[in-house]
Amino acid sequence: MSEKTEFADVEIRIQSRQDEGYPIELTVNHQQEFIGGHLSPDLLDWIPSVSPTVDGEKLFEQLMQDDRVKQAWAQIRGQAPKRRIRLRIDADAPELHAIPWELLRDGQATPPEAITADSRLPFSRYLAGQWEVLQPLEERPIKILALLANPRNLDDYKLQQIEIETEKEIIESAFLDFTMGQVEITYLEPPINLSTLEQALHNNNYHMLHIVSHGAFSERRQKAVLYWADSNNRVKLVRDSAMADMLARLEQKPHLVFFSTCQSASRSPAEAFQGFAPLLINAGVPAVIAMQDLVPVKTARQFSRVFYQQLFKHGQVDLASNEARSAVLTEELPGGSIPVLFSRLADNQLLGQADPNSLAVIEHEPYEPETILIQEGSFLMGHDPAEVIPDHETPQHELHLPSYRIGKYPVTNAQYAEFVKQAKYQKPSSWGLSSTPPRGLEDHPVVRVSWFDAEAYCKWLTGVTGRPYRLPTEAEWEKAARGTEGLTYPWGNDWDSKNCNNASQHKRRKRTTLRLSVTNSHKRRKKSSPSTTPVSQYEAGQTPYGCFDMVGNVWEWTRSQWGEPLDNDFPYPYQIGDTRENYEFSNTRLHRILRGGSYENNPLDIRTSVRFKYAPNSSQDDWGFRVVLDINAKNNRG
């Protein structure tokens, strides 16, 4: 995220109507006040021309028609070339929201300033309130819930069906250029109504809502509605107040709601969305983007794409809105003034700086292990007592872990070879006389590495990448292997020998080899013995998070201590923060934990809760490791 630009904070406040008109005040940086004149009520009869430029300058002149206001603005413009402009319309003057303020253009500036499309003048409509402003979002991915409301009987209301695939294309095109892993888009399944929306928001903390819907406004009732659906996916009108009330009841509210008008709408939904936006702001949503007229397809596509892209660069919602509007004007697309930003953010900083290591997918060097993000949360660790379950696996208990990244695969021979080459480290004995891995085994897990070897690799990897790598703790390994529900195997609770490299597979191979030997007795029989397999071979055996080979193939070293060989110094329940995770590099008597089982083991010994201990200076043909990238540390160790 780019460095934040400093802007002078300029508030233009238009108060409730009096006999002379609407009083205007200008405030700079919450301190310097300029009491202006009055805005004429004649502005309510605004009629646009065919020229947005002419309209923008005319609208600005009417806003600044009082000499005191005009002089104050000129003084502010001279003092602060970069200004964060908030147009604050008092709650008891809602009629002024119908004015297309997004046309504002200062023709007296040199050069003229398109106020709502200039990156030096981020602009928003500001609605003040008493509730506490949320802190900028730093977590990633940003979760976006998209609502495409398309009831099957829209034609009964003389409305065209929404082209779902077109709307999805518009949404997804906005995120094509983003860094991988920053955004997660979910489409709410139809029917789209307040109940399904509320349930989705209860089940998942969505950061943004992107809504495509027909709308209307009742002059008689002064209510805005959306054409959503009942349980049979037939039209059911949703009032602006009902949606606002539902969001107000939620403890976790979206940080941004983006209303995108339906591209096939047969009427302007302007007032409908204007009615929703202020009420949603008052319900506690920090920022809302709405449309004040029917927006052309190309304009909506360009505005949303650039808005979201710029938002993820600097996090400032008003600046992103101005930059998106500028892109629309540069392309000479119609309707550049149609999108409207309502905001109640103190500095309009919607997104904060995210740790790049916390993205769902991160870029990495060719020799650097690919890692999977495991989000903060609780999981079930261990096993309930049973006749065949060792005591050191019990009892099963719930454990809460912070976010971390873990290797998608065990460290391979090819990845370890780069370490051997760069660090001039001793090669594994499994490579034989060669200084490089045996041909054809480059993508197999490295074996014949001790705990100390694995530690040395992590230390080297940290140094060459600048990222804090280490071995996983037992708890981190187990959560990544079994998910949050305590699965017996990564794929579920039922054994399937085809999902991993295990002893039962090798028995089948031996029987097959014997049959072939009998059939082709004239041929020399080749010896078949258990061995490792490529780390990406068993796709069906992935964990709930997408990790491979977490049971079978090779045992994997963890950071965690068992303790003295004959003692279980660290029994369950697992205690985060005790000395089981301490580093004692010189002590070979303190056994370390291995997890996952290998190609030599049967189902009982390759469950996700199985624990195996051995001296840290030992190594075997079926022992390897995978890494953790610690996103809560800054290259610190121990």
N, C-alpha and C positions, 0 to 999 in steps of 0.2 A: 504494500500500500504506500502510495507516494506521500511525501512530507506535506503536512497541513499548511495551507496558506493563511496568513493572518488578514482578516477583514475587519474594517470598522463596522460596528453593528448599528444599522440605521432602521428605526421603526417609524413607519408612517401610519399614524392612528387616525381612523375616521370614526367619530363618535356618533351616537344616536341623533336623529334628526331634531332640530330646533326650528324656530320660526324663520331664522335667516338661512337655514340650510344645515349641512352636516359639518360640525366643527372638526378641524384638522390640527394635529400636533405632530411635530417631528422630534425624535429623540436620538442622540448619538451616543453610543457606548453606555447607555442606561444613565447618563449623567447630564450631558448638554442638551437642554430642551429649547425648542423653538415653537412658540405658540402661534399658530397660523390663523387663517381666516376660516371661511366656510366653503364647502363644496355645494354647488347648486343642485337642487332636486331635479332640475331639467335633465341632468345626466341620465335619469331613469328612463328617459325616452330615447335612449341611444339607438341610432339606426346605422348599421355599418355600411360602408361603401364597397367598391370593388378593389380598393387598394389598402392592404393591411398597413403599409408604411404611412399613408396619409391618416388612416384611422388611429394608428398608434401615436402619432404626433399630436393629433387633435385631442385624443383622450388625455395625454400628458398635459397639454395646455389647460384643459378644463380642471385637472387635478391641481395644477399650479396657478390657477387664474388669480388668486389673491396675491398681491404683491409681497406680503410678508412671507407667505409660503415659498414663493418663487425665489426671493432673496435668501431665505434659509437654505433652500436646496442648492443654490449656486455656491454658497459658503461651504456646505458639506462636501460638494463635488470637488471644490478646490483643495479642501483639507485631506480628503481621503479618496484617492482614485479607485481603491479597492473597497467595495462596500457590500456587506451582507444586508440586503433590503428585505424587510418584513412589512407586508401590507396587513395591518391589523384592523379588521372591521368588527366593531362592537357587536355583541350577540343580539342586541335589540335593533340592529340595522341589517337584517339578513337580506333585504331586498337589493343591497349593493353587491351581493355575490353574483347577481345576474349580469353585471358589467364585465366585459372581456378584458380584465386588467392585464392579462398576459400579452396584450398588444402594445403596452406602454413603450414609448420611444422618445427619448430626450433629444429633440432636434436642435436645441441650443448648445449642446455639448460639442466639443471639437476633438475628434470626429463625433457625429451623432451616436448616441448610445441606445442600442436595442436592449432595454433593461432586463428583460426576462430571457435573453439569449446570449448575454455577455458573460464570459467566464470570470470577469472581474466584479460582476454584480449579481451574485447568486440571489434568487428571488423566491419568495414563498408567501402564501397567504397564512398569516399567523393567527391562531385562535388560542387566546390565553386561558389558563385554568389553574386549579389549585393542586392537582395531583402531581406526584413525584415523577420526574422524567427518568426513563430507563437509561442505564449506562450503555455506551456503544457496544455492539455485539462483536466479541472477539472469537467466539467458538466457530468452528467450521466442521462439516459443511453447513452453509445456510440452507435451511429447509424451506422450500417453497411449495405451498399447496395451491394447485390450480383448479378453479371451478369453472367448468364449461356447461352452463345451464341451457339445456336443449330439450324441453318437454316435447312430447310427441304430437301434441295438438296445438302448436303455436299458430297454425293456419286458422284456427277458430277465432283468433284475436287479430287476424290479418297481419301476422308477423311471419317472416320467413324463417325456416329452420337454420340454425347456426351450422356452418361448415366446420365440423369438429377438427378434421385433419388440417385444414387451413389455419385454424386458431392455434393448434399445437405447433405448427410450423413457425408461426409468429413468436410464440413463447420460447421455443427451443432455439430459434435463430439468435435470440438475444444472448445466449450463453455459449455460443460456439467457440469463441476465442478465449474463454476463461481458462485460468490455470486449472488443471484437472483436480477434482475433489473439492472445489470451493462451493459448489451448488448441488443440491439434491432436489429434483422436481418430482412431486407426486400429484397425480390427477385424481381428484375425488370421484369415486364411482357414482354414476347416476342411480337413483334420482337425486338431484341437487336440491336440498332444502335445509332449513335451519337445524333440523334434528341431526341430519347426517354431518353437517358442518360442525355442530357442537361436539358430536361424538368424536370426530376426527381430531379436533383441537384438544379434547380431553386426553386422547390416546397418544398424541404426539405433539411436542412443543414446536409448532411451525412458526418460523420467524416472519414469513411473508405470505400474504394471500394475493393471488392474481385471479381476478374475477372477470369472466366474459358473460354478459347477460343482456337481454332486452330489459328496458325499463320504461316507466311512465310517471307522470306527475299529475295529481288531481288538484286543479285550481280551487275547486269547491272545498275539498277536505284539507288542502295544504299538506298533502302527504305524498311522498315518493314511494314507489313500489318497484320490485324486480319480479320478472316473470320466471319464477323457479318452479318446482314440481312437488306434487304430493307423492305418496308411497307407490302409486301406480304410474308415475312419471307423466302425469297430466298437470297442466298449468295450475299452480297455486301462487297467488301473489304474496310477496314478502314485503311488509312495510319497513321503511327506514328505521322507525322507532323500535320495532321488534328485533331487528338485527343488532341495533345499538345496545338494547337491553341485554341480549344474550352475551355479547362480547363484554359488557360491563361486569357480568357475573363471573367471568372467567378469571382465575388467579393469574394465569399466563396468557397474555394477549399478544397478537401479532405486532411486530414493530412497524410493519408497512402493509397497507392494503392498496393494491393497484387495480382500479376499475378500468377495464378496456371495453369500449363500446363494441357491440356486435357489428361485424363488417357488413352483414346483410340486413341490417335494421332498416325498416321502412319508415321510421320516424326518428326524430331527434330525441335521444334520451337525456338531453342536457340537464334539465331540471331534476330528473330522477337522481342522477349521480351527484348533483350539487346538494340535494337534500340528504343523501346518505353521508357524504364526506364530513360535513360539520358535526353531525350526530355521532359518527364513529370517533372523531377526534374527542368530543366531549365524553365518550364512553371509555376513553383511555388508550386509544390507538395513537401512537406518537405521530405518524405521518400517513397521509392518504393522497393518492393521485387519482383524479377523476377527470372525466371528459365533459366539456361544456357545449359540445355539439357533435354531430355525426362526423366521425373521423375517417378519412380515406384509408384504404388498406395499406398502401405504401407508407403513408405518414405514421400510422400506428406501428408498423413494423420497424421503421427507422427510429422512431422515438423510443420505443421500449428497448430495442437492441442497444442503442448508445447509452440510454439511461442506466440500464443494469451494468453494462461494461464499465462505465465511468464510476458508478457507485462502488464497484468492487476495487477500484483503483485508489480512491481517496476516502470513501465512506460518507461523504457529505451529500445529503439528499437534495438540497436546493441547488448546489453546484452541478450535480449530475443532471438535474432537470434543465438547467440553463444550457448545459453542453449538449443535451439531447435535442433541445429546441433549435440550437444553432445548427446542428447537423441536418435537421429537417429543412431549415432555411437555405443552407448551402446546396442541398439537392433540389432546391426550388420546388419543394412539395407543398401542396395546399394544406391549410389547416394547422399551421405551426402554432397558433395561439390556443388551440383547443385543449391540450392537456393542462390541467391545473394541479398545483401542489398545495395542499393544506398541511400545516405542520405545527406542532407544539414542542419541538425539540429545542433545547436551550441554545445550542450552536449548530443545529441541524446535522450533527455527527451521528449518523445512524449505525455505521459499521466501524469497529475499531481494528487495530492492527492484529492480524491473526498470525500465530506461530506457523510458519510454512510447514513444519513437521506435523501439524495437527490436521492437515488436509487428508481427505480420504485416499487420494493417490498423489504421490510426490515423485518428482524427477530424481533419478539416481544414476550414479556412474555405472558403466557396463559391468564392472567387477563388484559393485555394491549390491548386497541382497535387497530384493524387493520386500517391502514391509506392508503390513495390513494394520489399519487403525482400529484399535479396540477402545470403544468409548467408555467413559467413566460410568460406573454402575455396579450393582451387586450381582453375584452368581452363587450357585450352590457348589461347595467344595467338599471333597471327600465322599465317603460311602456310609450308608447305614450299616450297623453291625449285622453280620450274617456268618453262617458256618464256614464259608469258603473265603471270607474277607479278612485279611490280616488286621489286627488291632490298630496298627499304625495308620490305617486309612480311615479310621472312624474317630468321632462321629461325623456325619454329614452336617455342614453348617453353612450359614450365609456369610459371605464376605464382600465388602465393598472396596473396589479398587479405582484409583484415578485413571485417566486415559493414558494409553501407551501404544506404541507400534511394535509389532512382532513380525519376524521373518515369515513370509508366505511359504517358504520352503526351508528345509535344512540347508546349511551352508554347503555348497557343492565343491567338488574337487577343483573346478575351474576358478571359483572365487578364492579358494584357499591358496591356489597356485600363485595368484597375484600377490598375496601376502608373503608367501615364501620368497618370491622373486624380489619384491621391493624391500622387505625387512631383512632379507638374507637369513630367514628363519629355517630351522631344521625341517626337512620334508617329512611327511608321515611314512612310516615303514611300509604301509600298504602300497606305496608307489614302486616298491622294489628298488632296483638300481637306478632308475630314471629320476631326474630332477623335476619331471613334470608328470601329471596324472597319466595312467595307462590310456591308450587310445580307445575311444568309445565309452569311457567312464567319466568324461568331463562333467556331465550333468547328473552324476550320481552323488549322493552325500559323501563328504569327506569322512573317513573313518581312521581308526588308530590314532586319535587325538586325545590327549589327556585334558582334564579340567584346566590345567595351567596353560596348555596350548590354546584352548578355546578362549581363555582370558587374554592371552597375548594377542590373539587375532582381533578381539574386540577393542583392545587398546590401540592397536595399529589402525583399525578402521576408523576409530574416533579421530586419530591424528590426521589421516589423509583426507577425510571428508568434512571435518569440523562439526560433525554431529555426534552426540553422546550415545555411543553404542555400549552394550554390556550383555551379559547373559541374562535370560529371564529368571525371575523368581519362580518358585514352584507355583505360587498362586497365579501369576501372570500366564505361565505355561498352561495351567489347567483351565483357566477361563477361556483362553484362545482355543483350546482343544474341544471343549464340551459346550460352550455357550453359557447362557444364563440359567438354563433349566436343569443342569446336572445330567446331561446325556451320558450314557454308559460308553458309547462310541461316538466319534465325531459326527457320524451320519444319523444317529438315532440310538435306540435302546436294544435293537435286535442285531445279532451278529450276522455279518455277510462277508464271507472269506474273500469275495471278489473285490472288496473295497480297499484292501491294503496288502502290502507285502508281508506275509506271515507264514508260519511253519506248515499250515495245512495246504497252502498252495504248492510248496515244494514237495510234499508227499504226492500230490497229483502229478507233478512234473516227473517224479521218479517212476511212477507207474506208467506214464506215457512213454518215457524213455525205454522202459523194459519191454513194452509191447513192440515198439519200433525195432528194438534189438532182435526180438524173436522173429519178426517179419522179415527183417533184412539181416539175417545172420551172417551173410557173406561180407557185410560191411563192418568196419571196426567201430565198436561202441565207444562213444565219448563219455567221459566222466561228467556227471551233472551234480553240482553241489549248491547249497543255498548261497545267495549273495544279494547285494543291494540292487535296487532298480532306479531308473531316472526319477527325480524328485517330483516331476509333474505327471507321472504316469497314471495315478489313481484319482482321476477327477471325481468319481462318484464317492470317494472317501473324504471329500472336503469337510471342514468344520463349518458351523453356522456363519463364521466370519470369512470363510474362503481360504483358510490355511490348508496346505497339503501335508501328507505324511506325518500327521501328529500321533498316529499309532502305526506300528509296523515299520518296516524298513530299517531304521536304526534307533537305538536308545539315544536320548538327547540330554546333555549336561544342563543343569540349572545352576543358578547362583546360590541356591539355598543349602544350608548345612543340615546334615543328619546329626553330626556330633561324633562322639567317640564310637568306635566300631561296634561295641557290644551294647551300647546304650541308645535309647531314643531320646536324645536331649531336648528335642523340640516336638512334643506330641501335639495332636490336634485338640481343640480348635486352633487353627492357624492364627498367630498373633502378628499383625503387621507392626513393624517398628521394633521387634525384639532382636536379639543378637544373631538370629538364624541367618540373616542376610549380610552379616559382617564379613569383610574380606580379611583373611589371614593367609597370605600367599605362602609363607614359609612352613606352615603346619600341615604336614601330610597325613597326620593321624585323624584330623577332622574330616570325616567322610562327607562327600557332597551327593546331592540327589540327582538321579537320572530319571527321565520320564519317557513314556510312550511305547516301550517294547520294540522288538525288532523282527527281522525275517526269521529268527530262530524260535520265536515264541508263539504260543497258542492263545486263543481268545481270552482266557482268564487272566493272562499276564500282559495283555495289551489294551486293557480298559483305560479310560481317561483318568481314573483316580489311582492307578497303580503307581507305587513309589519303589525305586530301587536305589541302593546306596553303594558307593565304592570309594576307595582312596583317590584323591584328586590327581595323583601322579600316575594313575593306571590308565591303560587304553586297551581297546579290544577291536576286533574286526567289525563289530556291529554297534559301535558307539560313535556318535557324532554330536552335532549341536545346531541350534539356530540362535539368532540374535534378537535383542530388543533394542529399539531406539527410544530412549527415555525423553519424552517431550516435556517432562516436568523438571528437567535438569539442564544446566548450561555447561556441558562438557566436564561436569564434576564426576568423580568416581568414589566408590566406597560406600 
